[in-house]
Amino acid sequence: MKVGIDLGGSHIGIGVVNSQNKIVEKTEKRLTNVEKKDIKFNIEKFTIDTIKKLKEKYEISSIGMAVPGTVIENCIMKSVNLGIKDKYDLKQIIESKLRIPVIIRNDAKCAALAENKSGCLRGKKRALFLTLGTGIGGAVIIENKLLNTGKYPGTEIGHMIIEKDGRKCNCGKKGCFETYSSMKVLKNRLRSELGFTEKTRGEELLQMIRNNKKVNAKTHEEKIRYEKIENTIQEFIEYLAIGISNLVNIFEPEAIGIGGSFVFFQDVLLERLKKEILHKNLLFNKRDEIEIMPAILGNDAGIIGATI
Ligand SMILES: [Zn+2]
């Protein structure tokens, strides 16, 4: 048995994964705001305590960790989501306490491997995987393996520049893909266009998009509101289509998987995205179909992928 750990900014999931890539037992923990202040201590404590208990029940051969951030050669270099700003050798800490080998990788790459093995990209030798959430993460699968990028993590899909002198990104550059096409950006732009605060939840915004139909907009105010929502979605789709088509032109994947909170919005975004990519003169090699699949493993993708 292998143990997969999904580390998030406010949540830790630990699962025992069998040789068929199925989770047989899972333990989860929400981190409180107080615990987040000492996140390293709490990650280590929960991980070590949980695995010690699991060791009594299972023969554990290795531990895999999926981390939202930059990982170089099994070492966490930086993670904005975890609030870790400098090098953090979690592998060494866990290995010294548990005497089980630890592998640490970026969470989008873990999710890509899991979706390729048993999720939306199953059976595809060449695939792209994007996580559209707070930012944009990604991975390139070639011959069912992650593209080998050597010393550097690579596949920083969210940080390819798609607009010269564009919006400022957290990474320090300008015009990065994720400053136009992350789900966080879409939600925040909808909130600001409609005069809502941060409190308006994604679920409410989704409902608004679903109900946003031209025929329903009768009064002047309703028409303005319709246009605002429509234009915000259209702008988001246009940038997303540019980013994805650039990747398709380079890699020609058999399919593209998209995870993150995009999955919840798939009924209002997916068909529009495909149409935009196919019909807006973005692809070098023209075609009638493009396979874009929403991720299906959800929160389990990190746990499963960490053990692959
Ligand atoms: Zn960037």
Residues whose N, C-alpha, C, O or C-beta is under 5 A from the ligand:
A	BS01	ZN	G158 H159 C169 C171 K173 C176
